[in-house]
């Protein structure tokens, strides 16, 4: 019978922390150069979206997530964040 060690890494979702030296070691030098070059400029969230995301940082239970999701947002960026959280 085969058993597998299960672990989660953001890489599974194709989210790569380019500042993490451990992550860099997982790729060949040529692949890392391709991954980390010619990236589009980083787009910052607006102030309202930042505040909304800050509220989400302390969510550690389903009940707290439900409370955050019950707050309907008017700001367009916050509505996108809300939608993503709700779908997850």
PDB file of N, CA, C and O in Angstrom:
ATOM      1  N   UNK A   1       0.842  -1.174   0.000  1.00  0.00           N
ATOM      2  CA  UNK A   1       0.000   0.000   0.000  1.00  0.00           C
ATOM      3  C   UNK A   1       0.893   1.244   0.000  1.00  0.00           C
ATOM      4  O   UNK A   1       1.825   1.350   0.797  1.00  0.00           O
ATOM      5  N   UNK A   2       0.598   2.170  -0.893  1.00  0.00           N
ATOM      6  CA  UNK A   2       1.356   3.414  -0.980  1.00  0.00           C
ATOM      7  C   UNK A   2       0.770   4.453  -0.038  1.00  0.00           C
ATOM      8  O   UNK A   2      -0.448   4.572   0.089  1.00  0.00           O
ATOM      9  N   UNK A   3       1.627   5.187   0.606  1.00  0.00           N
ATOM     10  CA  UNK A   3       1.178   6.326   1.406  1.00  0.00           C
ATOM     11  C   UNK A   3       1.960   7.548   0.953  1.00  0.00           C
ATOM     12  O   UNK A   3       3.125   7.455   0.567  1.00  0.00           O
ATOM     13  N   UNK A   4       1.312   8.662   1.007  1.00  0.00           N
ATOM     14  CA  UNK A   4       1.930   9.907   0.570  1.00  0.00           C
ATOM     15  C   UNK A   4       1.887  10.915   1.716  1.00  0.00           C
ATOM     16  O   UNK A   4       0.886  11.032   2.423  1.00  0.00           O
ATOM     17  N   UNK A   5       2.967  11.624   1.880  1.00  0.00           N
ATOM     18  CA  UNK A   5       2.979  12.723   2.853  1.00  0.00           C
ATOM     19  C   UNK A   5       2.249  13.902   2.220  1.00  0.00           C
ATOM     20  O   UNK A   5       2.602  14.343   1.126  1.00  0.00           O
ATOM     21  N   UNK A   6       1.260  14.395   2.890  1.00  0.00           N
ATOM     22  CA  UNK A   6       0.477  15.503   2.354  1.00  0.00           C
ATOM     23  C   UNK A   6       0.931  16.806   3.005  1.00  0.00           C
ATOM     24  O   UNK A   6       1.062  16.891   4.226  1.00  0.00           O
ATOM     25  N   UNK A   7       1.165  17.798   2.188  1.00  0.00           N
ATOM     26  CA  UNK A   7       1.488  19.123   2.695  1.00  0.00           C
ATOM     27  C   UNK A   7       0.969  20.128   1.690  1.00  0.00           C
ATOM     28  O   UNK A   7       0.739  19.792   0.528  1.00  0.00           O
ATOM     29  N   UNK A   8       0.787  21.348   2.128  1.00  0.00           N
ATOM     30  CA  UNK A   8       0.292  22.401   1.253  1.00  0.00           C
ATOM     31  C   UNK A   8       1.362  23.451   1.066  1.00  0.00           C
ATOM     32  O   UNK A   8       2.048  23.844   2.010  1.00  0.00           O
ATOM     33  N   UNK A   9       1.490  23.889  -0.146  1.00  0.00           N
ATOM     34  CA  UNK A   9       2.373  24.996  -0.467  1.00  0.00           C
ATOM     35  C   UNK A   9       1.634  25.901  -1.450  1.00  0.00           C
ATOM     36  O   UNK A   9       0.901  25.403  -2.304  1.00  0.00           O
ATOM     37  N   UNK A  10       1.813  27.228  -1.347  1.00  0.00           N
ATOM     38  CA  UNK A  10       1.176  28.117  -2.319  1.00  0.00           C
ATOM     39  C   UNK A  10       1.570  27.809  -3.762  1.00  0.00           C
ATOM     40  O   UNK A  10       0.863  28.196  -4.693  1.00  0.00           O
ATOM     41  N   UNK A  11       2.687  27.120  -3.952  1.00  0.00           N
ATOM     42  CA  UNK A  11       3.095  26.749  -5.310  1.00  0.00           C
ATOM     43  C   UNK A  11       2.027  25.886  -5.979  1.00  0.00           C
ATOM     44  O   UNK A  11       1.866  25.918  -7.199  1.00  0.00           O
ATOM     45  N   UNK A  12       1.295  25.108  -5.163  1.00  0.00           N
ATOM     46  CA  UNK A  12       0.234  24.273  -5.729  1.00  0.00           C
ATOM     47  C   UNK A  12      -0.800  25.115  -6.465  1.00  0.00           C
ATOM     48  O   UNK A  12      -1.458  24.621  -7.381  1.00  0.00           O
ATOM     49  N   UNK A  13      -0.950  26.366  -6.083  1.00  0.00           N
ATOM     50  CA  UNK A  13      -1.893  27.270  -6.733  1.00  0.00           C
ATOM     51  C   UNK A  13      -1.181  28.223  -7.678  1.00  0.00           C
ATOM     52  O   UNK A  13      -1.753  29.227  -8.103  1.00  0.00           O
ATOM     53  N   UNK A  14       0.052  27.912  -8.002  1.00  0.00           N
ATOM     54  CA  UNK A  14       0.872  28.728  -8.890  1.00  0.00           C
ATOM     55  C   UNK A  14       1.132  30.118  -8.332  1.00  0.00           C
ATOM     56  O   UNK A  14       1.334  31.070  -9.086  1.00  0.00           O
ATOM     57  N   UNK A  15       1.127  30.232  -7.003  1.00  0.00           N
ATOM     58  CA  UNK A  15       1.507  31.472  -6.340  1.00  0.00           C
ATOM     59  C   UNK A  15       2.919  31.265  -5.820  1.00  0.00           C
ATOM     60  O   UNK A  15       3.142  30.463  -4.913  1.00  0.00           O
ATOM     61  N   UNK A  16       3.851  31.972  -6.382  1.00  0.00           N
ATOM     62  CA  UNK A  16       5.251  31.775  -6.035  1.00  0.00           C
ATOM     63  C   UNK A  16       5.793  33.032  -5.374  1.00  0.00           C
ATOM     64  O   UNK A  16       5.716  34.128  -5.929  1.00  0.00           O
ATOM     65  N   UNK A  17       6.340  32.856  -4.180  1.00  0.00           N
ATOM     66  CA  UNK A  17       6.973  33.964  -3.467  1.00  0.00           C
ATOM     67  C   UNK A  17       8.389  34.113  -4.016  1.00  0.00           C
ATOM     68  O   UNK A  17       9.277  33.325  -3.690  1.00  0.00           O
ATOM     69  N   UNK A  18       8.589  35.112  -4.837  1.00  0.00           N
ATOM     70  CA  UNK A  18       9.883  35.310  -5.471  1.00  0.00           C
ATOM     71  C   UNK A  18      10.960  35.740  -4.491  1.00  0.00           C
ATOM     72  O   UNK A  18      12.142  35.747  -4.836  1.00  0.00           O
ATOM     73  N   UNK A  19      10.570  36.097  -3.277  1.00  0.00           N
ATOM     74  CA  UNK A  19      11.540  36.503  -2.258  1.00  0.00           C
ATOM     75  C   UNK A  19      11.935  35.350  -1.333  1.00  0.00           C
ATOM     76  O   UNK A  19      12.742  35.536  -0.422  1.00  0.00           O
ATOM     77  N   UNK A  20      11.374  34.165  -1.560  1.00  0.00           N
ATOM     78  CA  UNK A  20      11.654  33.013  -0.699  1.00  0.00           C
ATOM     79  C   UNK A  20      12.810  32.204  -1.272  1.00  0.00           C
ATOM     80  O   UNK A  20      12.661  31.587  -2.326  1.00  0.00           O
ATOM     81  N   UNK A  21      13.972  32.192  -0.593  1.00  0.00           N
ATOM     82  CA  UNK A  21      15.134  31.458  -1.112  1.00  0.00           C
ATOM     83  C   UNK A  21      14.894  29.955  -1.230  1.00  0.00           C
ATOM     84  O   UNK A  21      15.460  29.308  -2.110  1.00  0.00           O
ATOM     85  N   UNK A  22      14.063  29.395  -0.355  1.00  0.00           N
ATOM     86  CA  UNK A  22      13.757  27.959  -0.426  1.00  0.00           C
ATOM     87  C   UNK A  22      12.996  27.637  -1.717  1.00  0.00           C
ATOM     88  O   UNK A  22      13.261  26.625  -2.366  1.00  0.00           O
ATOM     89  N   UNK A  23      12.066  28.492  -2.072  1.00  0.00           N
ATOM     90  CA  UNK A  23      11.297  28.281  -3.298  1.00  0.00           C
ATOM     91  C   UNK A  23      12.213  28.308  -4.511  1.00  0.00           C
ATOM     92  O   UNK A  23      12.070  27.496  -5.425  1.00  0.00           O
ATOM     93  N   UNK A  24      13.151  29.240  -4.515  1.00  0.00           N
ATOM     94  CA  UNK A  24      14.082  29.358  -5.641  1.00  0.00           C
ATOM     95  C   UNK A  24      14.863  28.062  -5.858  1.00  0.00           C
ATOM     96  O   UNK A  24      15.159  27.700  -6.996  1.00  0.00           O
ATOM     97  N   UNK A  25      15.196  27.370  -4.781  1.00  0.00           N
ATOM     98  CA  UNK A  25      15.987  26.129  -4.904  1.00  0.00           C
ATOM     99  C   UNK A  25      15.198  25.003  -5.561  1.00  0.00           C
ATOM    100  O   UNK A  25      15.784  23.998  -5.965  1.00  0.00           O
ATOM    101  N   UNK A  26      13.894  25.148  -5.675  1.00  0.00           N
ATOM    102  CA  UNK A  26      13.064  24.107  -6.277  1.00  0.00           C
ATOM    103  C   UNK A  26      13.111  24.122  -7.807  1.00  0.00           C
ATOM    104  O   UNK A  26      12.603  23.210  -8.458  1.00  0.00           O
ATOM    105  N   UNK A  27      13.723  25.160  -8.372  1.00  0.00           N
ATOM    106  CA  UNK A  27      13.754  25.328  -9.814  1.00  0.00           C
ATOM    107  C   UNK A  27      15.198  25.365 -10.317  1.00  0.00           C
ATOM    108  O   UNK A  27      16.120  25.712  -9.579  1.00  0.00           O
ATOM    109  N   UNK A  28      15.369  25.005 -11.567  1.00  0.00           N
ATOM    110  CA  UNK A  28      16.700  25.147 -12.167  1.00  0.00           C
ATOM    111  C   UNK A  28      16.994  26.642 -12.311  1.00  0.00           C
ATOM    112  O   UNK A  28      16.086  27.472 -12.269  1.00  0.00           O
ATOM    113  N   UNK A  29      18.261  26.964 -12.481  1.00  0.00           N
ATOM    114  CA  UNK A  29      18.642  28.376 -12.623  1.00  0.00           C
ATOM    115  C   UNK A  29      17.956  29.005 -13.836  1.00  0.00           C
ATOM    116  O   UNK A  29      17.486  30.141 -13.767  1.00  0.00           O
ATOM    117  N   UNK A  30      17.900  28.275 -14.930  1.00  0.00           N
ATOM    118  CA  UNK A  30      17.264  28.802 -16.149  1.00  0.00           C
ATOM    119  C   UNK A  30      15.763  29.011 -15.937  1.00  0.00           C
ATOM    120  O   UNK A  30      15.209  30.030 -16.349  1.00  0.00           O
ATOM    121  N   UNK A  31      15.108  28.036 -15.290  1.00  0.00           N
ATOM    122  CA  UNK A  31      13.674  28.175 -15.036  1.00  0.00           C
ATOM    123  C   UNK A  31      13.389  29.350 -14.097  1.00  0.00           C
ATOM    124  O   UNK A  31      12.450  30.116 -14.313  1.00  0.00           O
ATOM    125  N   UNK A  32      14.222  29.482 -13.038  1.00  0.00           N
ATOM    126  CA  UNK A  32      14.006  30.581 -12.096  1.00  0.00           C
ATOM    127  C   UNK A  32      14.166  31.927 -12.780  1.00  0.00           C
ATOM    128  O   UNK A  32      13.417  32.864 -12.504  1.00  0.00           O
ATOM    129  N   UNK A  33      15.140  32.021 -13.668  1.00  0.00           N
ATOM    130  CA  UNK A  33      15.354  33.274 -14.393  1.00  0.00           C
ATOM    131  C   UNK A  33      14.130  33.600 -15.246  1.00  0.00           C
ATOM    132  O   UNK A  33      13.704  34.754 -15.311  1.00  0.00           O
ATOM    133  N   UNK A  34      13.563  32.583 -15.900  1.00  0.00           N
ATOM    134  CA  UNK A  34      12.376  32.801 -16.729  1.00  0.00           C
ATOM    135  C   UNK A  34      11.164  33.168 -15.867  1.00  0.00           C
ATOM    136  O   UNK A  34      10.393  34.062 -16.217  1.00  0.00           O
ATOM    137  N   UNK A  35      11.005  32.476 -14.751  1.00  0.00           N
ATOM    138  CA  UNK A  35       9.876  32.739 -13.853  1.00  0.00           C
ATOM    139  C   UNK A  35       9.919  34.169 -13.315  1.00  0.00           C
ATOM    140  O   UNK A  35       8.890  34.841 -13.234  1.00  0.00           O
ATOM    141  N   UNK A  36      11.104  34.623 -12.952  1.00  0.00           N
ATOM    142  CA  UNK A  36      11.213  35.906 -12.259  1.00  0.00           C
ATOM    143  C   UNK A  36      11.509  37.101 -13.169  1.00  0.00           C
ATOM    144  O   UNK A  36      11.688  38.216 -12.678  1.00  0.00           O
ATOM    145  N   UNK A  37      11.562  36.889 -14.466  1.00  0.00           N
ATOM    146  CA  UNK A  37      11.833  38.013 -15.363  1.00  0.00           C
ATOM    147  C   UNK A  37      10.573  38.425 -16.114  1.00  0.00           C
ATOM    148  O   UNK A  37       9.629  37.647 -16.251  1.00  0.00           O
ATOM    149  N   UNK A  38      10.577  39.638 -16.586  1.00  0.00           N
ATOM    150  CA  UNK A  38       9.486  40.192 -17.387  1.00  0.00           C
ATOM    151  C   UNK A  38       8.126  40.076 -16.711  1.00  0.00           C
ATOM    152  O   UNK A  38       7.129  39.751 -17.357  1.00  0.00           O
ATOM    153  N   UNK A  39       8.091  40.340 -15.417  1.00  0.00           N
ATOM    154  CA  UNK A  39       6.827  40.310 -14.690  1.00  0.00           C
ATOM    155  C   UNK A  39       6.073  41.610 -14.919  1.00  0.00           C
ATOM    156  O   UNK A  39       6.682  42.671 -15.054  1.00  0.00           O
ATOM    157  N   UNK A  40       4.749  41.528 -14.964  1.00  0.00           N
ATOM    158  CA  UNK A  40       3.980  42.768 -15.104  1.00  0.00           C
ATOM    159  C   UNK A  40       4.131  43.609 -13.843  1.00  0.00           C
ATOM    160  O   UNK A  40       4.423  43.073 -12.774  1.00  0.00           O
ATOM    161  N   UNK A  41       3.935  44.913 -13.956  1.00  0.00           N
ATOM    162  CA  UNK A  41       4.060  45.761 -12.767  1.00  0.00           C
ATOM    163  C   UNK A  41       3.012  45.373 -11.728  1.00  0.00           C
ATOM    164  O   UNK A  41       1.878  45.029 -12.065  1.00  0.00           O
ATOM    165  N   UNK A  42       3.411  45.433 -10.465  1.00  0.00           N
ATOM    166  CA  UNK A  42       2.517  45.096  -9.365  1.00  0.00           C
ATOM    167  C   UNK A  42       1.460  46.177  -9.210  1.00  0.00           C
ATOM    168  O   UNK A  42       1.778  47.365  -9.148  1.00  0.00           O
ATOM    169  N   UNK A  43       0.213  45.761  -9.149  1.00  0.00           N
ATOM    170  CA  UNK A  43      -0.881  46.710  -8.969  1.00  0.00           C
ATOM    171  C   UNK A  43      -1.288  46.729  -7.499  1.00  0.00           C
ATOM    172  O   UNK A  43      -1.607  45.682  -6.934  1.00  0.00           O
ATOM    173  N   UNK A  44      -1.282  47.889  -6.883  1.00  0.00           N
ATOM    174  CA  UNK A  44      -1.638  48.012  -5.478  1.00  0.00           C
ATOM    175  C   UNK A  44      -3.140  48.189  -5.332  1.00  0.00           C
ATOM    176  O   UNK A  44      -3.802  48.781  -6.184  1.00  0.00           O
ATOM    177  N   UNK A  45      -3.655  47.667  -4.244  1.00  0.00           N
ATOM    178  CA  UNK A  45      -5.061  47.885  -3.917  1.00  0.00           C
ATOM    179  C   UNK A  45      -5.248  49.305  -3.418  1.00  0.00           C
ATOM    180  O   UNK A  45      -4.308  49.956  -2.963  1.00  0.00           O
ATOM    181  N   UNK A  46      -6.493  49.769  -3.515  1.00  0.00           N
ATOM    182  CA  UNK A  46      -6.842  51.064  -2.954  1.00  0.00           C
ATOM    183  C   UNK A  46      -6.960  50.977  -1.442  1.00  0.00           C
ATOM    184  O   UNK A  46      -6.873  49.894  -0.864  1.00  0.00           O
ATOM    185  N   UNK A  47      -7.157  52.123  -0.807  1.00  0.00           N
ATOM    186  CA  UNK A  47      -7.230  52.185   0.654  1.00  0.00           C
ATOM    187  C   UNK A  47      -8.371  51.339   1.224  1.00  0.00           C
ATOM    188  O   UNK A  47      -8.189  50.645   2.224  1.00  0.00           O
ATOM    189  N   UNK A  48      -9.529  51.395   0.601  1.00  0.00           N
ATOM    190  CA  UNK A  48     -10.676  50.627   1.108  1.00  0.00           C
ATOM    191  C   UNK A  48     -10.410  49.127   1.018  1.00  0.00           C
ATOM    192  O   UNK A  48     -10.743  48.381   1.939  1.00  0.00           O
ATOM    193  N   UNK A  49      -9.819  48.689  -0.073  1.00  0.00           N
ATOM    194  CA  UNK A  49      -9.504  47.269  -0.230  1.00  0.00           C
ATOM    195  C   UNK A  49      -8.456  46.832   0.789  1.00  0.00           C
ATOM    196  O   UNK A  49      -8.534  45.729   1.330  1.00  0.00           O
ATOM    197  N   UNK A  50      -7.482  47.692   1.050  1.00  0.00           N
ATOM    198  CA  UNK A  50      -6.477  47.380   2.074  1.00  0.00           C
ATOM    199  C   UNK A  50      -7.129  47.186   3.443  1.00  0.00           C
ATOM    200  O   UNK A  50      -6.799  46.247   4.167  1.00  0.00           O
ATOM    201  N   UNK A  51      -8.056  48.081   3.790  1.00  0.00           N
ATOM    202  CA  UNK A  51      -8.747  47.976   5.076  1.00  0.00           C
ATOM    203  C   UNK A  51      -9.556  46.678   5.141  1.00  0.00           C
ATOM    204  O   UNK A  51      -9.577  46.002   6.169  1.00  0.00           O
ATOM    205  N   UNK A  52     -10.217  46.341   4.042  1.00  0.00           N
ATOM    206  CA  UNK A  52     -11.034  45.121   4.009  1.00  0.00           C
ATOM    207  C   UNK A  52     -10.152  43.882   4.142  1.00  0.00           C
ATOM    208  O   UNK A  52     -10.492  42.950   4.871  1.00  0.00           O
ATOM    209  N   UNK A  53      -9.036  43.872   3.446  1.00  0.00           N
ATOM    210  CA  UNK A  53      -8.108  42.741   3.561  1.00  0.00           C
ATOM    211  C   UNK A  53      -7.538  42.626   4.969  1.00  0.00           C
ATOM    212  O   UNK A  53      -7.329  41.520   5.469  1.00  0.00           O
ATOM    213  N   UNK A  54      -7.287  43.764   5.608  1.00  0.00           N
ATOM    214  CA  UNK A  54      -6.804  43.739   6.994  1.00  0.00           C
ATOM    215  C   UNK A  54      -7.814  43.055   7.912  1.00  0.00           C
ATOM    216  O   UNK A  54      -7.423  42.348   8.840  1.00  0.00           O
ATOM    217  N   UNK A  55      -9.107  43.256   7.664  1.00  0.00           N
ATOM    218  CA  UNK A  55     -10.137  42.594   8.460  1.00  0.00           C
ATOM    219  C   UNK A  55     -10.069  41.073   8.293  1.00  0.00           C
ATOM    220  O   UNK A  55     -10.398  40.321   9.211  1.00  0.00           O
ATOM    221  N   UNK A  56      -9.648  40.646   7.136  1.00  0.00           N
ATOM    222  CA  UNK A  56      -9.598  39.206   6.834  1.00  0.00           C
ATOM    223  C   UNK A  56      -8.368  38.533   7.445  1.00  0.00           C
ATOM    224  O   UNK A  56      -8.344  37.310   7.582  1.00  0.00           O
ATOM    225  N   UNK A  57      -7.369  39.295   7.806  1.00  0.00           N
ATOM    226  CA  UNK A  57      -6.124  38.721   8.315  1.00  0.00           C
ATOM    227  C   UNK A  57      -6.317  37.963   9.627  1.00  0.00           C
ATOM    228  O   UNK A  57      -5.582  37.016   9.909  1.00  0.00           O
ATOM    229  N   UNK A  58      -7.289  38.369  10.421  1.00  0.00           N
ATOM    230  CA  UNK A  58      -7.501  37.740  11.719  1.00  0.00           C
ATOM    231  C   UNK A  58      -8.544  36.627  11.688  1.00  0.00           C
ATOM    232  O   UNK A  58      -8.894  36.082  12.735  1.00  0.00           O
ATOM    233  N   UNK A  59      -9.039  36.287  10.516  1.00  0.00           N
ATOM    234  CA  UNK A  59     -10.056  35.239  10.416  1.00  0.00           C
ATOM    235  C   UNK A  59      -9.389  33.889  10.671  1.00  0.00           C
ATOM    236  O   UNK A  59      -8.477  33.475   9.955  1.00  0.00           O
ATOM    237  N   UNK A  60      -9.878  33.214  11.720  1.00  0.00           N
ATOM    238  CA  UNK A  60      -9.300  31.910  12.053  1.00  0.00           C
ATOM    239  C   UNK A  60     -10.364  30.839  12.325  1.00  0.00           C
ATOM    240  O   UNK A  60     -10.038  29.701  12.665  1.00  0.00           O
ATOM    241  N   UNK A  61     -11.627  31.214  12.172  1.00  0.00           N
ATOM    242  CA  UNK A  61     -12.716  30.252  12.345  1.00  0.00           C
ATOM    243  C   UNK A  61     -13.755  30.480  11.258  1.00  0.00           C
ATOM    244  O   UNK A  61     -13.780  31.527  10.612  1.00  0.00           O
ATOM    245  N   UNK A  62     -14.595  29.500  11.071  1.00  0.00           N
ATOM    246  CA  UNK A  62     -15.682  29.643  10.095  1.00  0.00           C
ATOM    247  C   UNK A  62     -16.629  30.764  10.498  1.00  0.00           C
ATOM    248  O   UNK A  62     -17.150  31.489   9.651  1.00  0.00           O
ATOM    249  N   UNK A  63     -16.841  30.893  11.784  1.00  0.00           N
ATOM    250  CA  UNK A  63     -17.758  31.923  12.275  1.00  0.00           C
ATOM    251  C   UNK A  63     -17.236  33.326  11.952  1.00  0.00           C
ATOM    252  O   UNK A  63     -17.998  34.202  11.542  1.00  0.00           O
ATOM    253  N   UNK A  64     -15.933  33.525  12.141  1.00  0.00           N
ATOM    254  CA  UNK A  64     -15.349  34.841  11.832  1.00  0.00           C
ATOM    255  C   UNK A  64     -15.377  35.107  10.330  1.00  0.00           C
ATOM    256  O   UNK A  64     -15.611  36.237   9.902  1.00  0.00           O
ATOM    257  N   UNK A  65     -15.139  34.065   9.529  1.00  0.00           N
ATOM    258  CA  UNK A  65     -15.229  34.226   8.075  1.00  0.00           C
ATOM    259  C   UNK A  65     -16.653  34.585   7.675  1.00  0.00           C
ATOM    260  O   UNK A  65     -16.869  35.458   6.834  1.00  0.00           O
ATOM    261  N   UNK A  66     -17.615  33.912   8.276  1.00  0.00           N
ATOM    262  CA  UNK A  66     -19.016  34.210   7.974  1.00  0.00           C
ATOM    263  C   UNK A  66     -19.345  35.656   8.311  1.00  0.00           C
ATOM    264  O   UNK A  66     -20.055  36.320   7.557  1.00  0.00           O
ATOM    265  N   UNK A  67     -18.835  36.153   9.441  1.00  0.00           N
ATOM    266  CA  UNK A  67     -19.087  37.537   9.843  1.00  0.00           C
ATOM    267  C   UNK A  67     -18.483  38.516   8.839  1.00  0.00           C
ATOM    268  O   UNK A  67     -19.108  39.520   8.498  1.00  0.00           O
ATOM    269  N   UNK A  68     -17.279  38.230   8.368  1.00  0.00           N
ATOM    270  CA  UNK A  68     -16.647  39.103   7.367  1.00  0.00           C
ATOM    271  C   UNK A  68     -17.449  39.077   6.066  1.00  0.00           C
ATOM    272  O   UNK A  68     -17.640  40.114   5.431  1.00  0.00           O
ATOM    273  N   UNK A  69     -17.915  37.900   5.673  1.00  0.00           N
ATOM    274  CA  UNK A  69     -18.653  37.784   4.414  1.00  0.00           C
ATOM    275  C   UNK A  69     -20.050  38.393   4.494  1.00  0.00           C
ATOM    276  O   UNK A  69     -20.626  38.744   3.465  1.00  0.00           O
ATOM    277  N   UNK A  70     -20.601  38.522   5.696  1.00  0.00           N
ATOM    278  CA  UNK A  70     -21.920  39.137   5.841  1.00  0.00           C
ATOM    279  C   UNK A  70     -21.879  40.645   5.633  1.00  0.00           C
ATOM    280  O   UNK A  70     -22.910  41.262   5.363  1.00  0.00           O
ATOM    281  N   UNK A  71     -20.696  41.246   5.757  1.00  0.00           N
ATOM    282  CA  UNK A  71     -20.547  42.685   5.536  1.00  0.00           C
ATOM    283  C   UNK A  71     -20.458  42.933   4.034  1.00  0.00           C
ATOM    284  O   UNK A  71     -19.439  42.626   3.416  1.00  0.00           O
ATOM    285  N   UNK A  72     -21.493  43.474   3.455  1.00  0.00           N
ATOM    286  CA  UNK A  72     -21.513  43.757   2.023  1.00  0.00           C
ATOM    287  C   UNK A  72     -20.702  45.013   1.736  1.00  0.00           C
ATOM    288  O   UNK A  72     -20.831  46.024   2.425  1.00  0.00           O
ATOM    289  N   UNK A  73     -19.882  44.934   0.729  1.00  0.00           N
ATOM    290  CA  UNK A  73     -18.975  46.022   0.391  1.00  0.00           C
ATOM    291  C   UNK A  73     -19.501  46.803  -0.809  1.00  0.00           C
ATOM    292  O   UNK A  73     -20.127  46.238  -1.706  1.00  0.00           O
ATOM    293  N   UNK A  74     -19.240  48.099  -0.813  1.00  0.00           N
ATOM    294  CA  UNK A  74     -19.650  48.956  -1.921  1.00  0.00           C
ATOM    295  C   UNK A  74     -18.492  49.272  -2.862  1.00  0.00           C
ATOM    296  O   UNK A  74     -18.693  49.458  -4.062  1.00  0.00           O
ATOM    297  N   UNK A  75     -17.284  49.333  -2.316  1.00  0.00           N
ATOM    298  CA  UNK A  75     -16.103  49.629  -3.116  1.00  0.00           C
ATOM    299  C   UNK A  75     -15.896  48.503  -4.136  1.00  0.00           C
ATOM    300  O   UNK A  75     -15.954  47.332  -3.761  1.00  0.00           O
ATOM    301  N   UNK A  76     -15.657  48.820  -5.412  1.00  0.00           N
ATOM    302  CA  UNK A  76     -15.507  47.774  -6.439  1.00  0.00           C
ATOM    303  C   UNK A  76     -14.407  46.755  -6.143  1.00  0.00           C
ATOM    304  O   UNK A  76     -14.600  45.559  -6.364  1.00  0.00           O
ATOM    305  N   UNK A  77     -13.264  47.209  -5.651  1.00  0.00           N
ATOM    306  CA  UNK A  77     -12.191  46.261  -5.326  1.00  0.00           C
ATOM    307  C   UNK A  77     -12.595  45.358  -4.164  1.00  0.00           C
ATOM    308  O   UNK A  77     -12.306  44.162  -4.168  1.00  0.00           O
ATOM    309  N   UNK A  78     -13.261  45.938  -3.175  1.00  0.00           N
ATOM    310  CA  UNK A  78     -13.716  45.142  -2.027  1.00  0.00           C
ATOM    311  C   UNK A  78     -14.750  44.114  -2.467  1.00  0.00           C
ATOM    312  O   UNK A  78     -14.799  43.008  -1.928  1.00  0.00           O
ATOM    313  N   UNK A  79     -15.564  44.472  -3.429  1.00  0.00           N
ATOM    314  CA  UNK A  79     -16.569  43.522  -3.918  1.00  0.00           C
ATOM    315  C   UNK A  79     -15.904  42.337  -4.615  1.00  0.00           C
ATOM    316  O   UNK A  79     -16.378  41.207  -4.498  1.00  0.00           O
ATOM    317  N   UNK A  80     -14.823  42.581  -5.330  1.00  0.00           N
ATOM    318  CA  UNK A  80     -14.083  41.489  -5.972  1.00  0.00           C
ATOM    319  C   UNK A  80     -13.459  40.584  -4.901  1.00  0.00           C
ATOM    320  O   UNK A  80     -13.527  39.359  -5.000  1.00  0.00           O
ATOM    321  N   UNK A  81     -12.858  41.191  -3.893  1.00  0.00           N
ATOM    322  CA  UNK A  81     -12.258  40.411  -2.803  1.00  0.00           C
ATOM    323  C   UNK A  81     -13.337  39.587  -2.100  1.00  0.00           C
ATOM    324  O   UNK A  81     -13.144  38.403  -1.820  1.00  0.00           O
ATOM    325  N   UNK A  82     -14.468  40.224  -1.819  1.00  0.00           N
ATOM    326  CA  UNK A  82     -15.589  39.538  -1.173  1.00  0.00           C
ATOM    327  C   UNK A  82     -16.028  38.344  -2.015  1.00  0.00           C
ATOM    328  O   UNK A  82     -16.230  37.249  -1.489  1.00  0.00           O
ATOM    329  N   UNK A  83     -16.171  38.552  -3.294  1.00  0.00           N
ATOM    330  CA  UNK A  83     -16.593  37.458  -4.188  1.00  0.00           C
ATOM    331  C   UNK A  83     -15.603  36.298  -4.122  1.00  0.00           C
ATOM    332  O   UNK A  83     -16.010  35.141  -4.015  1.00  0.00           O
ATOM    333  N   UNK A  84     -14.323  36.596  -4.185  1.00  0.00           N
ATOM    334  CA  UNK A  84     -13.303  35.531  -4.141  1.00  0.00           C
ATOM    335  C   UNK A  84     -13.367  34.770  -2.818  1.00  0.00           C
ATOM    336  O   UNK A  84     -13.324  33.540  -2.806  1.00  0.00           O
ATOM    337  N   UNK A  85     -13.469  35.491  -1.716  1.00  0.00           N
ATOM    338  CA  UNK A  85     -13.576  34.827  -0.407  1.00  0.00           C
ATOM    339  C   UNK A  85     -14.827  33.971  -0.320  1.00  0.00           C
ATOM    340  O   UNK A  85     -14.790  32.856   0.199  1.00  0.00           O
ATOM    341  N   UNK A  86     -15.923  34.490  -0.823  1.00  0.00           N
ATOM    342  CA  UNK A  86     -17.189  33.773  -0.779  1.00  0.00           C
ATOM    343  C   UNK A  86     -17.135  32.488  -1.603  1.00  0.00           C
ATOM    344  O   UNK A  86     -17.698  31.468  -1.206  1.00  0.00           O
ATOM    345  N   UNK A  87     -16.461  32.537  -2.745  1.00  0.00           N
ATOM    346  CA  UNK A  87     -16.362  31.351  -3.606  1.00  0.00           C
ATOM    347  C   UNK A  87     -15.431  30.296  -3.039  1.00  0.00           C
ATOM    348  O   UNK A  87     -15.634  29.103  -3.263  1.00  0.00           O
ATOM    349  N   UNK A  88     -14.390  30.731  -2.290  1.00  0.00           N
ATOM    350  CA  UNK A  88     -13.471  29.781  -1.685  1.00  0.00           C
ATOM    351  C   UNK A  88     -14.184  28.998  -0.624  1.00  0.00           C
ATOM    352  O   UNK A  88     -13.583  28.135   0.016  1.00  0.00           O
TER     353      UNK A  88
END
